[in-house]
Amino acid sequence: QSLGWILLLLLALLATLVAASRSVSDDAVVIVGATGRTGSLLYHQLKKRNVSVRAVVRDVDKARLVLGCHTCDEQEGIFQGDVTNVTS
């Protein structure tokens, strides 16, 4: 359980560093696997800090539940794909 807290603190630190570096860049952060445990935590931390985030997800329905997107499409920065499938 303490490992979970350490991971959460590291993700918050990473999100803070990304948000701070964003002041010199308008690039978006891309999170592959954004509906997973670590990806979703990072996604929410960055969004909370007003960082432009793009999420690559395999399952749009899961993204709707985990990420809170409505249309879960490119307009919301959600891209459906599978890194193990070249055609996706």
N, C-alpha and C positions, 0 to 999 in steps of 0.2 A: 504494500500500500504506500510506503514511503517513496518507492520508485515512481509511482504515479504522480505524487506531488513534485518530485524532482523534474519529471518530464513536463509537467504543467508549467513549472517555473522556467525551464529552459525554453519552452515555446513562447511564453510571455516575453522573455528576454529577446528571443529571435524576432518576434513581432515588433518589439520596440526598436530594435536595430534596423529592421527593414523600413519602418515608418520614418525613422530619423534620416536614413539615406535617401528616402523618397524626395526630400526637399531639394535635392540636386538632380533628380531624374523623374520623368513622368511615365516611366515604364511600369507596366503591370507586373505583378508577381503571379506566376503560373503554378498552381498546385495540382499535381497529378495524384489521383487517389484521394480527392477531397472529401469523399464520403466515408473514408476510413477513420479510425480512432485518432491518429496523429494529424492527418490531413484536415479533418473537420475542426479540430481544436485550433490549428494554425489559421484556417480560413476565417473562423469567427474572431480570433484575436486581431488579425490584420484588418478585417472589415470594421471592427470596433475602433481601430486607429485611422480610419478613412484612407486606407491603402487600396489602390486599384488592384483587384484580385480577379484572376481568371481561374476557373475550376474545370479540370478534366475529370469526367465521371463516366462510369460504365452504365449506371442505372439512373435514369432521370427521376423515376418514382422515389428511389432512395434519396436522391439529392433534394427532392421536394421536402421530405421528412427531416433529413439531417441538416441541410443547409438553409432551409426556410425560403427557398426561391419559389416564385409563383409560376412563371412560365418555364423556367429552367431551360432557357435557350441562350443564344448568343447575345441577345439584348440585355440579359442579366449576367453575362460573363460566364455562362455555364456551357461547356462543350462536351458532347457525348463522344466517347471513344474508348478504345481498349489498346493499351500499349503492347499487348501480346498479339494483337491482330493487325497486320499491316494494312488491310483494306479499310479499317475503321478510321 
